[in-house]
């Protein structure tokens, strides 16, 4: 559940920050009349994300086991790619996000603000689609439905509360540190999803080595035990891991985490505690 809470919190907070920045800037420049366009874009993005999640959940019914595993494995790998891109993108743009969004608002004001619907839709929709795909992959990996969805829902709810607190000026947060720590944890979570995606492709017969195990610690870490369930739910750890799964995990984690740490160290040379923009007194 923690991994899915982390996904919901991080993706939801990114979307919430975008909405807060857009709303606060429109209030600051006295264009409250354009706020309905922002909320329309957010609503459309939420509907798209829910529809995409439903398509992922029910779209594979009636297919053969091999076809379902092939689709599940492929989508898990795509989810890992999207989350990895998101981690590095946010690490680069967190400091300049407000300026970029203000510039987009200014460009669309000349056209009556209709383009703001698209700005809000794309910004929130991207996070929503990534969340739906990653949570679906987590459901497939854990074999559970309630806990991943509940964890993601709690994460999204927390993000909404934090977004409201940012807007009201009730909370300060160093976004650089937040996205650095959560980014590192998400890389480990994504590695587990990648490993399980490889396992799905092995079960589908697309990749070989299904029964060639790198290690099997099922006796020490029973999948049904509380700690086995905890490891599965947080980092998608499998007590019986094939060589191909283990190698894929290592080949992803080592270079990705190394690049992420190096980027974070370079960025820390210019620390900046970010206070979310407020409707008044915003520079």
C-alpha positions in Angstrom: 0.0 0.0 0.0 2.9 2.4 0.8 4.2 2.3 -2.8 0.8 3.1 -4.2 0.3 5.9 -1.6 3.6 7.3 -2.7 2.6 7.3 -6.3 -0.8 8.9 -5.5 0.9 11.5 -3.3 3.6 12.5 -5.7 1.6 12.5 -8.9 -1.3 14.2 -7.1 0.9 16.8 -5.5 2.4 17.6 -8.9 -1.1 18.1 -10.3 -2.1 20.1 -7.2 0.9 22.4 -7.5 0.0 23.2 -11.1 -3.6 24.0 -10.2 -2.5 26.1 -7.2 0.0 28.1 -9.4 -2.6 28.7 -12.1 -5.4 29.7 -9.7 -3.2 31.9 -7.6 -1.8 33.7 -10.6 -5.2 34.4 -12.1 -6.5 35.7 -8.7 -3.4 37.9 -8.4 -3.9 39.5 -11.8 -7.6 40.0 -11.2 -8.9 37.4 -13.7 -11.2 35.3 -11.6 -13.5 35.1 -14.5 -11.1 32.6 -16.1 -11.1 30.2 -13.1 -14.0 28.1 -14.5 -11.8 27.2 -17.5 -9.1 25.9 -15.1 -11.6 23.7 -13.3 -13.1 22.5 -16.6 -9.7 21.4 -17.7 -9.1 19.6 -14.3 -12.5 17.9 -14.5 -11.9 16.7 -18.1 -8.4 15.4 -17.1 -9.9 13.5 -14.1 -12.6 11.9 -16.3 -10.0 10.9 -18.9 -7.8 9.3 -16.2 -10.8 7.4 -14.7 -11.8 6.2 -18.1 -8.3 5.0 -18.9 -8.2 3.1 -15.6 -11.5 1.4 -16.4 -10.2 0.5 -19.9 -7.1 -1.1 -18.4 -9.1 -3.0 -15.9 -11.9 -4.3 -18.1 -10.4 -4.2 -21.5 -8.5 -7.5 -21.3 -11.5 -9.6 -20.2 -12.1 -12.5 -22.5 -8.5 -12.7 -23.7 -6.3 -15.8 -23.3 -4.0 -16.0 -20.3 -1.0 -15.6 -22.5 -2.5 -12.5 -24.1 -3.4 -10.9 -20.7 0.2 -11.6 -19.5 1.7 -10.1 -22.6 -0.4 -6.9 -22.3 0.2 -6.7 -18.6 4.0 -7.1 -19.0 4.2 -4.6 -21.8 2.1 -2.0 -19.9 4.2 -2.5 -16.8 7.4 -1.7 -18.7 5.7 1.4 -20.3 4.6 2.5 -16.8 8.2 2.2 -15.6 9.4 4.4 -18.5 6.8 7.0 -17.8 7.5 7.1 -14.0 11.3 7.3 -14.7 10.8 10.2 -17.1 8.5 11.9 -14.6 11.0 11.6 -11.8 13.8 13.2 -13.8 11.6 15.8 -15.4 10.2 17.1 -12.1 13.7 17.1 -10.6 14.8 19.4 -13.4 11.7 21.7 -13.5 10.5 21.9 -9.9 12.4 25.2 -9.4 11.1 26.9 -12.6 7.6 25.4 -12.7 5.9 28.5 -11.5 7.6 30.7 -14.1 6.8 28.4 -16.9 3.1 28.2 -16.0 2.9 32.0 -15.5 4.3 32.4 -19.0 1.6 30.0 -20.4 -1.1 31.9 -18.7 0.1 35.2 -20.1 0.2 33.8 -23.6 -3.4 32.5 -23.4 -4.9 35.7 -21.9 -4.9 37.4 -25.3 -7.2 34.8 -26.7 -9.8 35.2 -23.9 -8.2 32.5 -21.8 -9.7 29.6 -23.7 -6.3 28.0 -23.9 -6.1 27.7 -20.2 -8.6 24.8 -20.4 -6.0 23.0 -22.4 -3.1 24.0 -20.1 -4.9 22.6 -17.1 -6.1 19.5 -19.0 -2.7 18.6 -20.2 -0.9 19.3 -16.9 -3.3 17.3 -14.8 -4.2 14.7 -17.4 -0.5 13.7 -17.8 -0.3 13.0 -14.0 -3.6 11.2 -14.0 -2.8 8.9 -16.9 0.6 8.0 -15.4 -1.1 7.3 -12.0 -3.7 5.1 -13.6 -1.2 3.1 -15.5 1.2 2.7 -12.6 -1.5 1.7 -10.1 -2.9 -0.8 -12.6 0.6 -2.3 -12.9 0.8 -2.5 -9.1 -2.6 -4.3 -8.9 -1.3 -6.8 -11.5 1.9 -7.3 -9.7 0.5 -7.8 -6.2 -2.6 -9.7 -7.2 -4.6 -7.4 -4.9 -7.1 -4.7 -5.8 -8.3 -3.1 -2.6 -5.0 -2.2 -1.0 -3.3 -0.6 -4.1 -6.4 1.4 -5.0 -6.9 2.5 -1.3 -3.3 3.5 -1.0 -3.4 5.6 -4.2 -6.7 7.2 -3.1 -5.2 8.1 0.3 -2.2 9.5 -1.5 -4.3 11.6 -3.9 -6.4 12.8 -0.9 -3.3 13.9 0.9 -2.1 15.7 -2.2 -5.4 17.6 -2.4 -5.1 18.7 1.3 -1.5 19.7 0.8 -2.4 21.7 -2.3 -5.1 23.6 -0.3 -2.6 24.3 2.5 -0.2 25.6 -0.1 -2.8 27.9 -1.5 -3.8 29.2 1.9 -0.2 29.8 2.8 -0.4 27.4 5.8 2.5 25.2 4.7 6.1 25.7 3.6 8.0 22.9 1.9 11.3 22.4 0.2 10.0 21.0 -3.1 13.5 20.1 -4.2 14.1 17.8 -1.2 10.6 16.4 -1.4 10.9 15.4 -5.1 14.5 14.1 -4.5 13.5 11.7 -1.7 10.3 10.6 -3.3 12.1 10.2 -6.6 14.6 7.9 -5.1 12.0 5.8 -3.5 10.0 5.6 -6.8 13.0 4.4 -8.7 13.1 1.4 -6.3 9.3 0.8 -6.7 9.6 1.1 -10.5 12.4 -1.5 -10.5 10.0 -3.9 -8.8 7.3 -3.2 -11.4 9.8 -3.7 -14.2 10.8 -7.0 -12.7 7.2 -8.2 -12.5 6.6 -7.0 -16.1 9.5 -9.2 -17.2 7.9 -12.1 -15.3 4.6 -11.5 -17.1 6.3 -11.6 -20.5 8.0 -14.8 -19.4 4.6 -16.4 -18.5 3.3 -15.2 -21.9 6.1 -17.1 -23.6 7.6 -14.0 -25.1 10.7 -14.1 -22.9 12.5 -17.3 -21.9 13.8 -18.5 -18.5 10.6 -18.7 -16.5 11.9 -21.6 -14.4 15.5 -20.5 -14.2 15.7 -19.0 -10.7 18.3 -16.5 -9.6 17.2 -17.2 -6.0 14.3 -18.6 -4.1 13.9 -17.5 -0.5 10.2 -18.5 -0.2 11.0 -20.6 2.9 12.5 -17.6 4.7 10.1 -15.1 3.2 6.8 -16.8 2.7 4.6 -14.7 0.3 1.7 -15.1 2.7 3.6 -13.8 5.7 3.1 -10.2 6.9 6.7 -9.3 6.0 6.4 -11.1 2.6 3.2 -9.1 2.0 4.9 -5.9 3.1 7.9 -6.4 0.8 5.5 -7.3 -2.1 3.3 -4.3 -1.4 6.2 -1.7 -1.1 8.9 -2.8 -3.6 7.2 -5.7 -5.4 9.7 -8.1 -4.0 9.3 -11.7 -5.3 10.8 -14.4 -3.1 11.3 -16.6 -6.2 13.0 -14.4 -8.8 14.2 -15.6 -12.2 17.6 -14.6 -13.6 16.0 -12.4 -16.2 13.9 -10.6 -13.6 16.9 -10.1 -11.3 19.2 -8.9 -14.1 16.5 -6.4 -15.3 16.1 -5.1 -11.8 19.9 -4.5 -11.4 20.3 -3.0 -14.9 17.5 -0.6 -14.1 18.3 0.4 -10.5 22.1 0.8 -10.7 22.4 3.3 -13.6 19.1 5.0 -13.0 19.8 5.6 -9.3 23.3 6.7 -10.0 22.2 9.3 -12.6 19.5 10.5 -10.3 21.8 10.9 -7.3 24.4 12.8 -9.5 21.6 15.1 -10.8 20.4 15.7 -7.3 23.9 16.5 -6.0 24.4 19.0 -8.8 21.1 20.6 -8.1 21.8 20.8 -4.3 24.6 23.3 -5.1 21.9 25.9 -5.5 19.3 25.1 -2.7 16.0 27.0 -2.7 13.3 26.6 -0.2 10.2 27.0 -2.3 7.1 28.7 -0.9 4.0 28.0 -3.0 2.5 31.0 -4.7 -0.3 32.8 -2.9 -3.1 34.9 -4.3 -1.6 38.0 -2.7 2.0 39.1 -2.4 3.2 36.7 -5.0 6.4 37.7 -6.9 
